[in-house]
Structures are given as C-alpha cells and as structure tokens.
C-alpha cells in the first residue's frame, strides 16, 4: 500500500529511514514498540526518534502513547484519533512557545 508509493519521498530517505519505512509498509497495522524498533535497526533512542519523525511526516504512523507501539495505519478511525492527538499536542506546544516568547520579549532578547 505505502511501499515506495511516493518514490520521490522514499528516495530522499537515509538507509535507516528506508529500512523503517519498509518495516512499517510490510506490516501495516502491526504495532512495534520503540525498543523493538531500536533493536531491529541497532539505533539509540534519539536516532530512532529522528527516523520516526521523518517517516511520520510522509505516511500515517500512529502511536497513541499507551506503550503498545508504533504502526502504519490504513484505518480512518485510527488516523483520525492520531490527528486529533497531534493537533492537541500542537495547541499545547504553542502555549509553551508563547510563554517563552513573552519572557524573551520582556527581557529585550527578541
């Protein structure tokens, strides 16, 4: 379904990201924990999170932050739930950034 469908995006990925993309696209709907992903690819946590961030910008990788893992979803309800979760996180992040920005403006740093 997603395997290299977007050839242009796939070709821009590094080897670890391609391996991750292939793993997800070969196992649509199957949850894989971050620990399992790190072990499969031999990456540290930060490198794995960076790879996930890149892939999540291209295809609908879901993670409901319940410890069950990440998966590539082709389910509208799952993707909608993830969309709402991420929109909420973005809203909260904007509040934090606003507070930082206000402080820095008050101090003349911005």
URMO-V195884 format. One record per pair of residues at least 4 apart in sequence whose C-alpha atoms are under 8 Angstrom apart, sorted by the first residue. I is the first residue (numbers start at 0). J is the second residue. Records with the same first field share a line. If there is no record, write none. Layout:
BEGIN
I: J, J
END
This chain:
BEGIN
0: 4, 24
1: 5, 24, 58
2: 20, 21, 24, 25
3: 9
5: 9
6: 10
7: 11
8: 12, 57
9: 17
12: 16, 17
13: 17
14: 18
15: 19, 40, 50
16: 20, 50, 51, 53, 54
17: 21
18: 22, 40
19: 23, 40, 50, 51, 54
20: 24, 54
21: 25
22: 26
23: 27, 29, 70, 71
24: 71
26: 70, 71
27: 70, 71, 72, 73
28: 70, 71, 72, 73
29: 70, 71
30: 67, 68, 69, 70
31: 35, 36, 67, 68, 69, 70
32: 36, 66, 67, 68, 69
33: 37, 44, 47, 68, 69
34: 38, 44
35: 39
36: 40, 47
37: 41, 42, 43, 44, 47
38: 42
42: 46, 47
43: 47
44: 48
45: 49
46: 50
47: 51
48: 52
49: 53
50: 54
51: 55
52: 56
53: 57
54: 58, 60
55: 59, 60
58: 71
59: 71, 72, 73, 78
60: 69, 70, 71, 72
61: 69, 70, 71, 72, 77, 78, 81
62: 67, 68, 69, 70, 81
63: 67, 68, 81, 84
64: 68
72: 77, 78
73: 78
74: 78
75: 79
76: 80
77: 81
78: 82
79: 83
80: 84
81: 85
82: 86
83: 87
84: 88
85: 89
86: 90
87: 91
88: 92
89: 93
90: 94
91: 95
92: 96
93: 97
94: 98
95: 99
96: 100
97: 101
98: 102
99: 103
100: 104, 109
101: 105
102: 106
103: 107, 108, 109
104: 108, 109
END
